[in-house]
Amino acid sequence: HYYSKCRSRTPFSFFTSKFTSVIITYMQHEEILEHIVTDPKTQHGKPCIKGTRTPVYVILEALAMGMTSEKIKEEFPPITDEDIHACMFYAAVLANEQDLIPQL
């Protein structure tokens, strides 16, 4: 299975579609997650966009509700495209690491 082969090379592999795989190297992973920080004194320790008090889950909820990146950046300055991508990657890593949906 192709996914198993990718997974053996890097722990940050995930599929963007049935036919396309994207391999995130450790260096890319570190660069992306530089945009996300946790601090027990800010938002009760929830992961936030670095330099803001905006929690990652707020950005993810906005995307899930159909808000565009442009609208998010307008509503939550100084959020950047890189910050939004870091939030999506953070969610992808969590989804890969945890079984959040019960099995049937």
C-alpha positions, 0 to 999 in steps of 0.5 A, a space after each residue: 500500500 503506497 501510504 504505508 511506504 510513505 509513512 515509513 519515510 516520514 511521520 508527516 505523510 497524508 493524502 490530499 486526494 485519492 490519487 495524489 500524495 504529499 510528503 511533508 519533510 521534518 524541516 517543512 513540518 518545523 517551519 510550518 509549526 513555527 507559526 503556532 505556539 502554546 502558552 498557559 497564560 494565553 487562551 488557557 494554553 490552547 494552540 494560537 497563531 504566533 504573535 496573536 491571541 487567535 486560537 488555531 481552532 478559530 481559524 479552522 472553524 472559519 475555514 470549515 464554515 466556508 470563510 475564504 483565506 482573504 476574509 480570515 486575514 481581513 477579520 483577524 489581522 495580522 494573520 497571513 496565508 502561512 498562518 492559515 496553512 500552518 493551522 490546516 497542517 496542524 489539524 492534519 497532523 492531529 487527525 493522523 495521530 488520533 482516532 477522533 471518529 469512532 469506528 463502526 
